[in-house]
């Protein structure tokens, strides 16, 4: 059914319009356009009118009241670029607007099968002229430079000509909100028009960022199926093409082709923009739309998750996966921003969110895109090395907490730079990719160097004390607890990093000593360091409280007073917006999963009873003020048998943006939560884990569902999992042998096979 692929919302309420600007964004990993109205809103309505290029940035100074050594002096931020959305329809001097005249019908929706955003409108002007308009826009997944808008216009009760004005506007600013630290708080005017061309049916505006001197060009061309009198205008920062159509009843089909090129990727962005738009504008819009459908048909054949018994949830999950595809960078210069390309929240920065919450989906469903994300981290390795030296480390690399081009952008070091775990998170994602794909050549090319350089940092910041390797003065994922000793998550992930760096070294020494020797010479790595890695991970301090029988979040966490949740009113959440950090740091209160997340990622470090005890303890003091949190709690609730609770947490993740449960979707969608939703299904209810020599499943179907079906790839095998109330069928298509463990029974698969098992009981 088509409705299973449609997200719709016809509200013209100002608050809903702002939210839907994010919801209805069209992006392709390179460009992203918010779901604004081409004809704009009335001036008294708020809007965040935005167009973005992934990894296209401005560099701005960071202002400190007091500054210390090695604080970042500059930061990068995503740029709101030239607005190419503008299209106006004029009838006898009356401009089409949904806020004037009469709207007889409105249907506004995102089609996730076709990959386009549509508005279908039947409008009557104040003077009684009726139009039926269908506006379709898409950011092409095949031609990444292309954002196109197509108009089908039917004159219902008149046949006079109409005017179509199409413009590109270089007078743009970034959105700011000084009261919210998650948004930009300044530097709105950062793009200046440096040249405009309006000739030979082409409009082009070239703009430059003020400080970093990066250039971006938007080049536009049109097609129209009816005869028109065409004129081009060049005004202050705005280029316009005006089409005056001749009288007649023929349906007008008007297409606007916008091509984006930037100086980070294109040597001749002006001429290349013109060449690309000239080539693509020869394609009818229907052909571009068909190519979009074909791309998505292939994507959904593997990525789709079919939930039986809850259509609303199924739709929400599909939306999340669609947004991940739209957000993921598709070249080595880009990654996935915290808000994708749907808004300016967190200023377009990349976080550890990518590796822990989004990469798993791509690793198992789109490994070529996962490899691209990992290549991005490799591309900024030199910057991470430089940052390590700034922090006083003699060796190794310290990846930035938030960045675009590899330089640290976080001005608040207790919650940023101190989160050294990002090194281990990145290393972890390389290892998981390797175990899932078997792509040893990529590990030789990029992964080994990243693993060795990230592992070096732990030796630099850790030390031995009473026989244990300890890591002091770090911040874990729980940003409500900062600068602590022996954060369990950090230490457990560092152990994994060190262990695999050691293991990989000796594996390469055995299988490709020439390659290893070359790499060791390049980074001056000695075998003595590898021995240090081994000694550190074998003696890693993993805090444990014998009385509570849990892994302590850090050395001091359990000695603090518990936050007074009973007397904290709802309007005081999230705490970070209502309390000074020092107040929060003094209490046992978590922003998001920390130790619980570690128990998911490196579950073999603790026995199941400790994991359960830890879950029970930390759940009570977690606010879930971060959108990253509920997915981790859902996954672990599934593992320990709290199926009802796992389902409740999953509900919180599945439609977070569609239902705007955090109240800030207007600033952009929550891409990490979207990845977490997929993980709550696949790693949670299906119990998938990637182990060294096999992949495992422990399926458990929530009570409210009658079935669940999904697919993934493992070492070239295509595996389909079909869970129903009384059984699970697992279908494997493979050319090479793989090991698959299901409910602790190991199957050695040598060819295509179907396995049927009873499903584990709900608890």
Beta strands, then each sheet from edge to edge (+ up, - down):
strand 1: 6-8
strand 2: 26-27
strand 3: 31-33
strand 4: 51-53
strand 5: 57-61
strand 6: 74-78
strand 7: 87-91
strand 8: 94-95
strand 9: 102-111
strand 10: 116-124
strand 11: 130-139
strand 12: 146-155
strand 13: 163-169
strand 14: 191-199
strand 15: 202-209
strand 16: 215-224
strand 17: 228-235
strand 18: 238-245
strand 19: 252-262
strand 20: 306-308
strand 21: 462-465
strand 22: 468-471
strand 23: 561-562
strand 24: 587-588
strand 25: 689-690
strand 26: 695-697
strand 27: 707-714
strand 28: 717-724
strand 29: 728-733
strand 30: 738-742
strand 31: 745-749
strand 32: 753-757
sheet 1: 1+ 9- 10+ 11- 12+ 19- 16+ 15- 14+
sheet 2: 2+ 3- 4+
sheet 3: 5+ 6-
sheet 4: 8+ 7- 13+ 18- 17+
sheet 5: 20+ 27- 28+ 29- 32+
sheet 6: 21+ 22-
sheet 7: 23+ 24+
sheet 8: 25+ 26- 30- 31+
end
